């Protein structure tokens, strides 16, 4: 006796959260059944393995059919085929678009192309996440990227509107899209200590301050082919950043800046002498990062540079985070007292974001 | 030009990409009705087109309106090649044709393609303007309401229940026409869908005509089925119960969408409404219907038959049955068809356990006594009908005659008399209180037929004759049981190649005549009323004469009233009457059986099958009886026995809900007797088994909370000698045979049902008894509407369909292995259901409906549809007592509601057609009074009838006062309801589906019309669609979606009495192909949550949980 066909269709589509998780994690039906057996469900319910097998198959089939709709979540809401309560719909979508930290760190900043997709095998082996799950996550990134790529307006809002994600998840996707678009390098060994959250935090700050949409410069001429508002860094701004060079190139200005910072921080900083000794190096590093951002290559290396030029030197001198904060605050504020420096606004736009990023990046 | 149909195509969404190059679609829509087609403009390059078309207007006959579906086709425009069809939507506009239902159909419909499934949605608005039609002889029956629900729909009240209506329509199956060889599968499927849609429209119209002719205005318990006879054609047949319904002036009428008479008139300029009850407060039926009774019935029927032949869908091929048929010769069945006619009948009675000494006889003898031979039947029926008067129970007979005359003479004219008298059948399974007087037992009949092509369209009567034959048999079975009517009646077929088994079954019953007819009986019988009818046990009392029992039965005095005889076990096909006293909870009981059969052709095959049938019936019955005893219960409700025929086997599946009726005696246990008493180990084995069985019974009693009050034997025992004496007395008068009396005497007080183990088969039987695993704790299941013993349903429901197909290993199959496979299949399926629905615990699976089919040699397909309803366990404990009180209060409200009709009937209907019926009854009344008083004492049912009368009259006297009281809370209810309505609408989009006739925790405020849909789905890429499971899963989900969409478009939020009547699945994995046909139906309704209708809330669940309450009453 073999079962040829075995289905269960409810007027309200039954969703088993546990099975959904197993399915999302890319387990085969057999593995999923084994995992469920291990969870002790048979003892709890008095069911047999055959029942579990049939139930798992059924759920997998349902999820497989729903997957097509999950690719365009608004469709899931308007479709008539599966009657699913709104709370369940939200759960289905949210879980489907959720991703693994380990996975996202591997692909963050990489081009979401076929080439990367081929590397998923390696990522799967490296992270222990099933290939199936890796594919789903990668395809999700790519799908979201494709949809919002050409859109104007707030990146987060666009993601939220087209994929009906929670605010948090939409922000994460905005960061992923932003990183993928700007191809920031995140995979270097130096950067391994950073979490996705760190990068997402930086991405949000950069989207808010360094992109075209950030300045509120709504295109006066709607027909003009403006770059995507939230996706790309403001080219003009990057160009202008060259002007900051003077802060390190002009010896007097640099000395004045240093003395202002040192006066203000004397006695307040535990690592004052180290700071005093390193000031010029640090300042040069931060300003040089700014001036190089016109080159795409250097944009990509932004995080590498920040870690190399600022985070690592401070860390080697054992600066506590509070001292870093005090220093950075004073460092950016003191520029306002430099009479010969005319690009105050530009400096604030740059340093305001950078300060936030550096504080976030500064940890072990 | 009696009607104008208006259609507007608004928009589409989620259309499929039809142009690969642009990834877009240039869609336009064709709207077709009859032979007229309109087109919208092409909406270029969009997957979400906005057509916003003008109103397309079709001017059509109302006849066409009833028959034809509206056909909407969405196409992709292609400049160079032929336009590609995206898919279609068929809309049945019937709900728009009667004024109480929907006024507009508007909403998103899935666009369906038989090859690709659902491909996007389309927004459509449909309206109908009906004009005044003065032609009295028209062929349409607009206005007759149809309900699938097998009880009186919740917001109506039955004025008269007229009786059985049936009709069938035959056509060639497009799949088997020559043209099918050259057209695409899509075209073929669409032709089939369209034809069936047309045929069911036509069928419904014809049934409607019959109802109008009977002066009814509605069909309740409407069941329409398709027989796919393959080469020999396509049969669409329907049965139902004609009623005159009156809308209850409940809060429902005040809902925004509902009809206030004035509004109705404006919207639908349809004055000559054949349905007298359009206006809820309108006068009662007969007055308005006089128009029909005036027309000479003869000319009327001639008219209908002649036009029947004019009216054909495809003139060249369509064969039609003539509208009115006259079954004058049911007694000579062989005359009806040239084909082989084999018939084996079987009667499943409310049969008592067989006496011990009988069961020790050789089995064939025993079997014979159960599966009655035909001769026995003839004798029995003769006794039941013709000479009932002089045999023993003259009063019973009188009652019978009266009701029978009520059943038969409604028409009044002699012509009608002979046409309609045939079948006093009712497809209802639940009845207004007081309707059901006695229940005799299950009657069923089966007949094996050989299908042959319906060559001559003018001779479609073969099928009709077949059914007439079966019905005749059922009727005579009922008579043998001393019953004049059959309730819970249903018909089904099983077809395999050219062999077809026709089955019909129902419950023989004695009904209260006052519901069947106007209240004339009332007056004549008043004088005899004495005391109250014992509550909750009346229906159990035997209707047949205990001296002439058509089968051996063991009778005792009713454990409830102690006055009437009851059988020890009762089998019925109906739902548990609401007033029945039940102890504990009920449970689903199934008997499963397979029998191998040699492959054979034609007549040999039919003979083989008909030889097997009685044995199967017998074994199924034995199994049911054993399982019932094992559960410690004594009655079965909702019994449905399905016999399915396949190439090389027959399958029998019986499902029923077992309960413990307080009125029936406590069932004895099961005793096992061995054949070889000398073998020590054998003995030990037997005793071991016995212990296991006893344990199981004890466990079940605990599980289902069966603890009947202890009754000392003397109370029951003492009155027994008396009837014996009486029976002797009577015997001297009547001609009842000695044999029967002997048999009666031979029944002692039996404690146990003896199972004999004389061979391995029997051993297996016992084993299989014990393998049925009870559902996990927190789960209950039943196949009736409600679960006895559970009353606090929450509003969470989940309707589902589950399908399983297993392939049997073809190597040396034995009956035993087959049985085990089948048993495992069903048990595993149930286990799966329990597991899947575990999150709903505590919950009950209600209306569990199993269907078995044998699509191929080694395949068994089981389809289950049921609804899981959660209930509140804690609340149950608290409220039991409160409910008892409530139920008492409620009883009074119920009464008052019920008594409205007899009174109104008396006043309203008497003047309208006083002639023949009144006369008839005067006569019968006079004959009644002539009966000596001494005899009267003996007649039990007579007294019961009188008691019934008494009750009615008494209730009648309070009526006026109560109704005044009643109006005020109702008014309040309306008020609240109106304010609550917007809240209910906020949850738009969710459409509930349930096979039950009600929605727990909610009140149905409006019936929007019948949903009856037929779909075909085919694929040539089975593997790509996820194999057979993926294919069927998607299809069933799509069917649900289409049903929901239609209900939503009608303005409804639920489907009740939903049923999947057919799910025919065929696969050819080698060709990567599969095809499936599904037919579903139900009633579209609007419901409102009870919390929003607080005032009314006490009434609705009250009716449902009554048995539970009364059960509580007894146990406490």
Boltz contact constraints between the chains, C-beta under 6 A:
constraints:
  - contact:
      token1: [A, 1]
      token2: [B, 806]
      max_distance: 6.0
  - contact:
      token1: [A, 1]
      token2: [B, 821]
      max_distance: 6.0
  - contact:
      token1: [A, 2]
      token2: [B, 807]
      max_distance: 6.0
  - contact:
      token1: [A, 3]
      token2: [B, 806]
      max_distance: 6.0
  - contact:
      token1: [A, 4]
      token2: [B, 805]
      max_distance: 6.0
  - contact:
      token1: [A, 4]
      token2: [B, 807]
      max_distance: 6.0
  - contact:
      token1: [A, 5]
      token2: [B, 805]
      max_distance: 6.0
  - contact:
      token1: [A, 5]
      token2: [B, 1028]
      max_distance: 6.0
  - contact:
      token1: [A, 5]
      token2: [B, 1029]
      max_distance: 6.0
  - contact:
      token1: [A, 6]
      token2: [B, 804]
      max_distance: 6.0
  - contact:
      token1: [A, 7]
      token2: [B, 803]
      max_distance: 6.0
  - contact:
      token1: [A, 7]
      token2: [B, 1029]
      max_distance: 6.0
  - contact:
      token1: [A, 7]
      token2: [B, 1032]
      max_distance: 6.0
  - contact:
      token1: [A, 7]
      token2: [B, 1033]
      max_distance: 6.0
  - contact:
      token1: [A, 8]
      token2: [B, 802]
      max_distance: 6.0
  - contact:
      token1: [A, 8]
      token2: [B, 836]
      max_distance: 6.0
  - contact:
      token1: [A, 9]
      token2: [B, 801]
      max_distance: 6.0
  - contact:
      token1: [A, 9]
      token2: [B, 1033]
      max_distance: 6.0
  - contact:
      token1: [A, 9]
      token2: [B, 1036]
      max_distance: 6.0
  - contact:
      token1: [A, 9]
      token2: [B, 1037]
      max_distance: 6.0
  - contact:
      token1: [A, 10]
      token2: [B, 798]
      max_distance: 6.0
  - contact:
      token1: [A, 10]
      token2: [B, 800]
      max_distance: 6.0
  - contact:
      token1: [A, 11]
      token2: [B, 799]
      max_distance: 6.0
  - contact:
      token1: [A, 11]
      token2: [B, 993]
      max_distance: 6.0
  - contact:
      token1: [A, 11]
      token2: [B, 1040]
      max_distance: 6.0
  - contact:
      token1: [A, 12]
      token2: [B, 798]
      max_distance: 6.0
  - contact:
      token1: [A, 45]
      token2: [B, 835]
      max_distance: 6.0
  - contact:
      token1: [A, 45]
      token2: [B, 838]
      max_distance: 6.0
  - contact:
      token1: [A, 46]
      token2: [B, 776]
      max_distance: 6.0
  - contact:
      token1: [A, 47]
      token2: [B, 835]
      max_distance: 6.0
  - contact:
      token1: [A, 51]
      token2: [B, 831]
      max_distance: 6.0
  - contact:
      token1: [A, 51]
      token2: [B, 832]
      max_distance: 6.0
  - contact:
      token1: [A, 51]
      token2: [B, 835]
      max_distance: 6.0
  - contact:
      token1: [A, 54]
      token2: [B, 832]
      max_distance: 6.0
  - contact:
      token1: [A, 55]
      token2: [B, 835]
      max_distance: 6.0
  - contact:
      token1: [A, 55]
      token2: [B, 836]
      max_distance: 6.0
  - contact:
      token1: [A, 61]
      token2: [B, 1030]
      max_distance: 6.0
  - contact:
      token1: [A, 61]
      token2: [B, 1033]
      max_distance: 6.0
  - contact:
      token1: [A, 80]
      token2: [B, 110]
      max_distance: 6.0
  - contact:
      token1: [A, 80]
      token2: [B, 1041]
      max_distance: 6.0
  - contact:
      token1: [A, 80]
      token2: [B, 1045]
      max_distance: 6.0
  - contact:
      token1: [A, 81]
      token2: [B, 1037]
      max_distance: 6.0
  - contact:
      token1: [A, 81]
      token2: [B, 1041]
      max_distance: 6.0
